[in-house]
Amino acid sequence: MIRRVIARLREWIAVEDAEERIEGSGEAITSPQHRRSPAAERELDRLGELDDEHRRDDP
């Protein structure tokens, strides 16, 4: 009886095989604070280029 209880406890607390459980793209997970959409990245690049041009035009 004790063996049966122990076996059931082991089954209840057992962790699945991590390789089978984890699914995803494989990309690093970043916090939402550091995540940007591709459109936001393009806009930041565009603004950076405008700033660089502005600085070159100033004497």
Secondary structure, DSSP 8 states (H G I E B T S, - for coil): -HHHHHHHHHHHH----HHHH--S-------GGG---HHHHHHHHHHHHHHHHHHHH--
